[in-house]
């Protein structure tokens, strides 16, 4: 069970290094470093896919101890081309992390990721176990069909039928048996106005359920929603470019790596069963179920627990 008490985010810090990494296939990846240049390295993997990194993500780390690396994954944030799904797969993202490590001369690092960021952290660690010293995962998503069916096939909708009805409403009844495919046709129609309209609807469903106080999700700027929704839908339509059950199947490759898993008890986007299954039998994992909390990084108890984890990992607590 997660610890009690409140651990505050650190004050805002500015990067000491910003760069654009040319991947040679049309993609230009934005990456930054902040904190202590000689500190223990941690790579932050944002969610979505398509969420982009934000300054708030720097604030979970004591800047005197950690060398924090953040980057915008392909097609989102300050990486270009914006909203592009060409040459955009999980394998490409792992290659981008390799390129960032090489460009920044980064030694083996902690991977810190939530939701899709946890998925990518697991995939990256399993592909490059020698480059990872620890995992800190939040709101675990393992990229399985059952998880996508929960969120886009009506499972979560049983708890929030009003919001589920709103999410389904733009789709004709005959197409509602596969909402990922139905939205995909519209998010990639080639009509920017139509794509944006459906992007806002796609994103509103996820935002509304991300916090414990569900239904209170804010409105995203259209350009952000366009990139987020296209990228997320692209990955989900392609099973996250993972074999079914791959991240559990290949867990043996990383069982020597310590992992802390922070999971909201009432996470409606990524229910706790996935975190539980991931931790079962993994001796070096530490599953922390956070009470009265949902999915979002901004959930107060989730944020406090993550700060506490990173302080302990830094040897400060």
C-alpha positions in Angstrom: 0.0 0.0 0.0 1.2 3.5 -0.8 2.6 5.7 2.0 0.7 8.3 3.8 1.4 12.0 4.0 2.0 14.6 1.3 5.2 14.9 -0.7 5.3 18.1 -2.7 6.5 18.6 -6.2 9.8 20.3 -6.6 9.9 24.0 -7.8 10.0 24.5 -11.6 13.4 24.0 -13.2 14.6 25.0 -16.6 16.6 22.7 -18.9 20.3 23.1 -19.3 20.2 21.4 -22.7 17.7 21.4 -25.4 18.2 19.8 -28.8 16.5 18.4 -31.9 17.7 15.0 -33.0 17.4 14.2 -36.7 16.5 10.5 -37.0 17.1 10.4 -40.7 13.7 9.1 -41.7 11.8 12.5 -41.7 11.3 12.6 -37.9 13.0 15.3 -35.8 12.8 14.5 -32.1 12.8 17.2 -29.4 14.8 16.3 -26.2 15.9 18.2 -23.2 17.9 17.7 -20.0 17.5 19.4 -16.6 18.7 19.0 -13.1 22.2 17.9 -12.2 24.4 17.1 -15.3 26.4 14.7 -13.1 23.4 13.2 -11.4 21.8 9.8 -11.7 20.0 9.7 -15.1 16.3 9.2 -15.5 14.4 9.2 -18.8 10.8 10.4 -18.6 8.3 8.7 -21.0 5.1 10.6 -21.5 1.7 9.0 -22.1 -0.7 8.9 -24.9 0.8 8.0 -27.3 0.8 11.6 -28.4 0.7 13.4 -25.1 4.1 15.1 -25.3 6.2 16.1 -22.3 5.5 19.1 -20.1 7.4 21.2 -17.6 5.4 19.7 -14.8 7.1 16.3 -15.5 10.4 17.8 -14.4 9.1 18.5 -10.9 9.0 15.0 -9.6 12.8 14.9 -9.3 15.2 16.6 -6.9 17.3 18.7 -9.3 20.3 18.3 -7.1 20.4 14.5 -7.5 18.7 13.7 -10.8 19.8 14.2 -14.4 16.3 14.3 -16.0 15.9 13.6 -19.7 12.5 14.3 -21.3 11.5 14.1 -25.0 8.5 14.4 -27.2 7.7 11.1 -28.9 7.3 11.1 -32.7 4.5 13.2 -34.1 3.7 15.2 -30.9 4.9 18.1 -28.8 7.9 19.8 -30.3 8.9 16.8 -32.4 8.0 17.0 -36.1 6.3 16.3 -38.4 3.3 17.0 -36.2 0.6 14.4 -35.9 2.4 12.1 -38.4 2.0 8.3 -38.1 4.5 7.5 -40.8 7.4 5.5 -39.5 5.8 5.7 -36.1 5.7 2.4 -34.2 6.9 1.2 -30.8 10.1 -0.1 -32.3 10.8 3.4 -33.8 10.3 4.9 -30.3 12.7 2.5 -28.8 15.2 3.5 -31.5 14.6 7.1 -30.7 15.5 6.5 -27.0 18.7 4.8 -28.2 19.5 7.8 -30.3 18.9 10.2 -27.4 21.1 8.1 -25.1 23.9 8.2 -27.8 23.5 12.0 -28.4 23.6 12.8 -24.7 26.2 10.2 -23.8 23.8 8.9 -21.3 24.7 5.9 -19.1 22.1 3.3 -18.0 19.1 5.1 -16.6 15.9 4.8 -14.7 12.8 4.7 -16.9 9.9 6.7 -15.5 6.6 6.4 -17.3 2.9 6.4 -16.8 0.0 4.9 -18.8 1.4 4.5 -22.4 4.7 5.7 -20.9 4.7 2.6 -18.7 4.0 0.5 -21.7 6.9 2.0 -23.6 9.2 1.8 -20.5 8.5 -2.0 -20.3 9.0 -2.5 -24.0 12.2 -0.5 -24.0 13.6 -2.3 -20.9 12.8 -5.7 -22.4 14.5 -4.7 -25.6 17.5 -3.0 -23.9 17.8 -4.5 -20.3 21.4 -3.5 -20.0 20.5 0.2 -20.5 18.0 0.3 -17.6 18.8 0.5 -13.9 15.2 0.7 -12.5 11.6 1.2 -13.6 9.1 3.6 -12.0 5.7 2.9 -13.6 2.3 4.6 -13.0 -1.2 3.5 -14.2 0.0 0.4 -15.9 -1.2 -0.3 -19.5 0.1 -3.5 -21.1 -1.3 -2.9 -24.6 -3.6 -6.0 -24.6 -6.8 -6.4 -26.4 -8.7 -6.8 -23.1 -7.5 -3.4 -21.9 -8.6 -1.7 -25.1 -11.9 -3.5 -25.0 -12.4 -2.2 -21.4 -12.0 1.4 -22.4 -13.3 1.4 -26.0 -15.7 -1.5 -25.9 -18.0 -0.5 -23.2 -16.5 -1.7 -19.9 -15.7 1.8 -18.5 -18.9 3.0 -20.1 -20.9 0.9 -17.7 -19.7 3.2 -14.9 -20.1 6.4 -17.0 -23.0 5.7 -19.3 -23.7 9.4 -20.0 -20.1 10.0 -21.1 -20.0 6.8 -23.0 -23.1 7.8 -24.9 -21.5 11.1 -25.7 -18.4 9.3 -27.1 -20.5 7.0 -29.2 -22.9 9.7 -30.5 -20.8 10.9 -33.5 -20.5 7.3 -34.8 -23.4 5.7 -36.7 -25.0 2.8 -34.8 -23.9 0.2 -37.3 -20.2 1.1 -36.7 -20.3 1.1 -32.9 -19.1 -2.5 -32.6 -15.5 -1.3 -33.2 -15.1 2.3 -32.1 -11.4 2.3 -32.5 -11.8 1.5 -36.2 -14.8 3.9 -36.6 -12.8 6.8 -35.2 -9.8 5.8 -37.2 -11.7 6.3 -40.4 -12.5 9.8 -39.4 -9.3 10.8 -37.7 -7.5 9.9 -41.0 -10.1 11.1 -43.5 -7.9 13.8 -45.0 -10.5 16.5 -44.0 -8.8 18.5 -41.3 -12.0 19.9 -39.9 -13.5 16.4 -39.6 -10.3 15.0 -38.2 -10.2 17.8 -35.5 -13.9 17.4 -34.6 -13.4 13.6 -34.0 -10.1 14.2 -32.3 -11.7 16.4 -29.7 -14.4 13.8 -29.1 -11.8 11.0 -28.8 -9.7 13.0 -26.3 -12.7 14.2 -24.3 -13.7 10.6 -23.4 -10.2 9.8 -22.0 -9.8 13.1 -20.2 -13.2 12.8 -18.6 -12.3 9.5 -16.9 -8.6 10.3 -16.1 -9.2 11.8 -12.7 -11.0 10.4 -9.7 -13.5 13.2 -10.1 -14.4 11.9 -13.5 -16.5 13.9 -15.9 -14.5 17.0 -15.1 -12.0 16.8 -17.9 -11.0 20.1 -19.5 -11.0 21.0 -23.2 -7.8 20.5 -25.2 -6.6 22.9 -27.8 -7.5 21.6 -31.3 -4.0 21.1 -32.6 -3.0 19.2 -29.5 -6.1 17.0 -29.6 -5.5 16.4 -33.4 -2.0 15.0 -32.7 -2.9 13.2 -29.5 -6.0 11.4 -30.9 -4.4 10.4 -34.3 -1.3 9.0 -32.6 -3.2 7.2 -29.9 -5.7 5.8 -32.3 -3.0 4.7 -34.7 -1.2 2.7 -32.0 -4.4 1.2 -30.6 -5.6 0.2 -34.1 -2.3 -1.6 -34.5 -2.3 -3.3 -31.1 0.5 -0.9 -29.9 2.8 -2.8 -32.3 3.2 -5.5 -29.7 2.4 -9.2 -29.8 -0.7 -10.0 -27.7 0.5 -10.4 -24.1 4.1 -9.6 -25.1 5.0 -7.5 -22.0 4.0 -10.2 -19.6 5.5 -13.0 -21.8 8.9 -11.3 -21.8 8.9 -10.1 -18.3 11.6 -12.6 -17.5 14.1 -10.4 -19.4 13.8 -7.6 -16.8 13.0 -9.5 -13.5 16.5 -8.6 -12.3 15.6 -4.9 -12.6 13.9 -3.2 -9.6 10.5 -1.7 -10.3 8.1 0.4 -8.4 4.5 0.4 -9.7 2.2 3.2 -8.5 -1.4 2.5 -9.3 -4.6 4.3 -8.5 -7.1 2.1 -6.8 -10.0 3.6 -8.9 -8.2 4.0 -12.2 -10.9 3.8 -14.8 -8.6 4.2 -17.8 -6.1 1.5 -16.8 -7.7 -0.7 -14.1 -5.5 -2.1 -11.4 -5.7 -5.7 -12.7 -2.9 -5.0 -15.2 -0.6 -3.6 -12.5 -1.4 -6.6 -10.3 -0.7 -9.1 -13.0 2.6 -7.4 -13.9 3.8 -7.5 -10.3 2.7 -11.1 -9.5 5.8 -13.2 -9.1 8.2 -10.4 -9.9 10.3 -10.4 -6.7 12.0 -7.1 -7.4 8.8 -5.2 -8.0 7.0 -3.1 -5.4 3.3 -2.5 -6.2 1.8 0.5 -4.4 -1.9 0.8 -4.7 -2.9 4.4 -4.0 -6.3 4.9 -2.3 -8.9 7.3 -3.5 -7.0 7.9 -6.7 -7.7 7.6 -10.4 -5.4 7.5 -13.5 -3.9 11.0 -14.0 -0.4 12.1 -13.1 -2.0 15.1 -11.5 -4.0 13.1 -9.0 -2.7 14.5 -5.6 -2.0 11.1 -4.0 -0.4 9.7 -7.1 1.9 12.7 -7.5 2.9 12.6 -3.9 3.7 8.9 -4.1 5.8 9.4 -7.2 7.8 12.1 -5.5 8.3 9.9 -2.5 9.5 7.0 -4.7 12.0 9.2 -6.5 13.3 10.6 -3.2 13.8 7.2 -1.8 15.5 6.0 -4.9 17.8 9.0 -4.6 18.7 8.0 -1.1 17.2 11.2 0.3 14.4 9.7 2.5 
